[in-house]
């Protein structure tokens, strides 16, 4: 099983977002942040990407 893309969930009182880390290419990995409503939406996006949820 591939460990990429890795998806991490971050939440504060005002902001909730996920950070998506893609497979390193030539030693450089790319990170994308995307706002979400909550953990349910974060899990749905992770499933669509066939990613690995790291902290939720």
Backbone as ProteinMPNN parsed JSONL, in Angstrom:
{"seq_chain_A": "XXXXXXXXXXXXXXXXXXXXXXXXXXXXXXXXXXXXXXXXXXXXXXXXXXXXXXXX", "coords_chain_A": {"N_chain_A": [[0.84, -1.179, 0.0], [0.576, 2.164, -0.862], [1.96, 5.035, 0.728], [1.261, 7.543, 0.067], [-0.995, 9.907, -1.39], [-0.362, 11.769, 1.588], [-2.552, 12.855, 4.089], [-3.244, 15.391, 6.293], [-5.06, 16.682, 9.028], [-6.037, 19.817, 10.253], [-7.218, 21.988, 12.782], [-8.678, 24.898, 14.137], [-10.391, 27.265, 16.203], [-11.547, 29.011, 14.348], [-10.689, 28.185, 11.811], [-10.509, 25.38, 9.653], [-8.663, 22.971, 8.023], [-7.079, 20.875, 5.522], [-3.929, 19.36, 4.871], [-2.335, 18.285, 2.097], [0.052, 16.044, 1.161], [2.002, 15.177, -1.479], [3.577, 12.495, -3.384], [7.117, 12.378, -3.202], [9.147, 13.815, -5.742], [12.125, 13.542, -7.297], [13.265, 14.019, -4.808], [11.779, 16.127, -3.826], [8.844, 17.035, -2.269], [5.41, 17.89, -2.769], [3.12, 20.152, -1.262], [-0.242, 20.791, -0.549], [-2.775, 22.905, 0.59], [-6.12, 22.819, 1.752], [-9.246, 24.198, 2.478], [-11.686, 22.87, 4.756], [-14.887, 21.73, 6.012], [-15.144, 20.074, 8.202], [-14.11, 17.057, 9.978], [-15.452, 14.984, 8.682], [-15.745, 15.814, 5.996], [-13.036, 16.008, 5.408], [-12.242, 13.327, 5.58], [-13.718, 12.304, 3.438], [-12.531, 13.588, 1.224], [-9.974, 12.523, 1.46], [-10.506, 9.834, 0.923], [-11.368, 10.031, -1.749], [-8.973, 10.759, -2.958], [-7.544, 8.495, -2.644], [-5.853, 8.457, -0.481], [-3.843, 8.576, 2.593], [-4.947, 8.976, 5.806], [-3.471, 10.775, 8.325], [-3.693, 11.882, 10.952], [-6.317, 11.734, 11.827]], "CA_chain_A": [[0.0, 0.0, 0.0], [1.327, 3.415, -0.948], [1.719, 5.944, 1.84], [1.016, 8.872, -0.484], [-0.775, 11.167, -0.699], [-0.626, 11.839, 3.023], [-3.477, 13.941, 4.388], [-3.271, 15.766, 7.713], [-6.179, 17.575, 9.361], [-5.729, 20.847, 11.238], [-8.423, 22.735, 13.133], [-8.695, 25.872, 15.22], [-11.782, 27.7, 16.372], [-12.04, 29.693, 13.145], [-10.236, 27.601, 10.55], [-10.274, 23.941, 9.536], [-8.12, 22.686, 6.705], [-6.241, 19.693, 5.38], [-2.681, 19.535, 4.135], [-2.136, 17.1, 1.27], [1.448, 15.899, 0.75], [2.099, 14.226, -2.586], [4.793, 11.691, -3.49], [8.313, 13.141, -3.569], [9.725, 13.633, -7.065], [13.507, 14.037, -7.219], [13.532, 14.455, -3.445], [10.956, 17.276, -3.454], [7.424, 16.709, -2.181], [4.548, 19.066, -2.882], [2.064, 20.229, -0.261], [-1.381, 21.612, -0.925], [-3.736, 23.054, 1.678], [-7.489, 22.981, 1.268], [-10.176, 24.373, 3.59], [-12.758, 21.887, 4.885], [-15.885, 22.06, 7.025], [-14.876, 19.254, 9.385], [-13.425, 15.783, 9.752], [-16.195, 14.161, 7.719], [-15.346, 16.247, 4.657], [-11.623, 15.653, 5.26], [-12.196, 11.879, 5.294], [-14.255, 12.1, 2.101], [-11.497, 14.0, 0.275], [-8.9, 11.527, 1.56], [-10.968, 8.639, 0.22], [-11.366, 10.329, -3.179], [-7.583, 10.811, -3.412], [-6.903, 7.228, -2.264], [-4.764, 8.877, 0.392], [-3.717, 8.028, 3.943], [-5.234, 9.957, 6.848], [-2.409, 10.615, 9.309], [-3.993, 12.272, 12.322], [-7.759, 11.779, 12.086]], "C_chain_A": [[0.883, 1.24, 0.0], [0.97, 4.32, 0.217], [1.499, 7.374, 1.354], [-0.254, 8.844, -1.294], [-1.128, 11.064, 0.783], [-1.54, 13.047, 3.268], [-3.498, 14.166, 5.893], [-4.349, 16.807, 7.926], [-5.744, 18.545, 10.448], [-6.994, 21.649, 11.512], [-8.138, 23.706, 14.267], [-10.141, 26.31, 15.369], [-12.36, 28.295, 15.102], [-11.763, 28.937, 11.854], [-10.047, 26.097, 10.677], [-9.759, 23.701, 8.124], [-7.343, 21.385, 6.73], [-5.003, 20.08, 4.591], [-2.423, 18.226, 3.407], [-0.693, 17.09, 0.796], [1.524, 14.805, -0.303], [3.462, 13.543, -2.603], [5.986, 12.553, -3.892], [8.799, 12.785, -4.98], [11.094, 14.3, -7.031], [13.807, 14.626, -5.849], [12.698, 15.64, -2.983], [9.491, 16.851, -3.426], [6.609, 17.999, -2.254], [3.455, 18.989, -1.824], [0.998, 21.198, -0.745], [-2.29, 21.715, 0.291], [-5.103, 23.338, 1.085], [-8.415, 23.156, 2.467], [-11.27, 23.306, 3.571], [-13.718, 22.335, 5.977], [-15.603, 21.299, 8.319], [-14.204, 17.952, 9.003], [-14.136, 14.915, 8.72], [-15.809, 14.527, 6.288], [-13.884, 15.891, 4.39], [-11.482, 14.172, 4.921], [-12.683, 11.583, 3.873], [-13.207, 12.467, 1.039], [-10.352, 13.004, 0.273], [-9.271, 10.265, 0.79], [-10.94, 8.847, -1.293], [-9.951, 10.337, -3.761], [-6.863, 9.473, -3.239], [-5.686, 7.508, -1.389], [-4.794, 8.18, 1.744], [-3.955, 9.152, 4.922], [-4.24, 9.749, 7.981], [-2.811, 10.955, 10.717], [-5.492, 12.414, 12.589], [-8.419, 10.508, 11.635]], "O_chain_A": [[1.829, 1.338, 0.782], [-0.183, 4.368, 0.644], [1.547, 8.313, 2.148], [-0.569, 7.796, -1.857], [-2.065, 10.366, 1.171], [-1.318, 14.124, 2.715], [-3.74, 13.24, 6.668], [-4.531, 17.706, 7.105], [-5.151, 18.141, 11.448], [-7.753, 21.956, 10.593], [-7.446, 23.375, 15.23], [-11.024, 25.76, 14.71], [-13.54, 28.104, 14.81], [-12.533, 29.045, 10.899], [-9.503, 25.601, 11.664], [-10.347, 24.171, 7.15], [-6.994, 20.861, 7.788], [-5.022, 20.992, 3.764], [-2.306, 17.175, 4.037], [-0.255, 18.013, 0.109], [1.157, 13.657, -0.054], [4.388, 13.97, -1.913], [5.886, 13.365, -4.811], [8.852, 11.614, -5.358], [11.198, 15.497, -6.762], [14.523, 15.622, -5.742], [12.881, 16.117, -1.864], [8.958, 16.367, -4.425], [7.075, 19.063, -1.848], [2.932, 17.916, -1.525], [1.292, 22.27, -1.275], [-2.547, 20.711, 0.955], [-5.23, 24.006, 0.058], [-8.376, 22.341, 3.389], [-11.725, 22.89, 2.506], [-13.397, 23.217, 6.772], [-15.806, 21.832, 9.41], [-13.782, 17.761, 7.862], [-13.487, 14.189, 7.967], [-15.574, 13.645, 5.463], [-13.532, 15.515, 3.272], [-10.68, 13.808, 4.06], [-12.132, 10.721, 3.189], [-13.025, 11.734, 0.067], [-9.816, 12.671, -0.784], [-8.438, 9.697, 0.084], [-10.539, 7.953, -2.038], [-9.75, 9.966, -4.917], [-5.708, 9.332, -3.641], [-4.635, 6.884, -1.536], [-5.637, 7.323, 2.009], [-3.259, 10.167, 4.891], [-4.17, 8.657, 8.543], [-2.286, 10.334, 11.64], [-5.887, 13.148, 13.495], [-9.634, 10.361, 11.771]]}, "name": "protein", "num_of_chains": 1, "seq": "XXXXXXXXXXXXXXXXXXXXXXXXXXXXXXXXXXXXXXXXXXXXXXXXXXXXXXXX"}
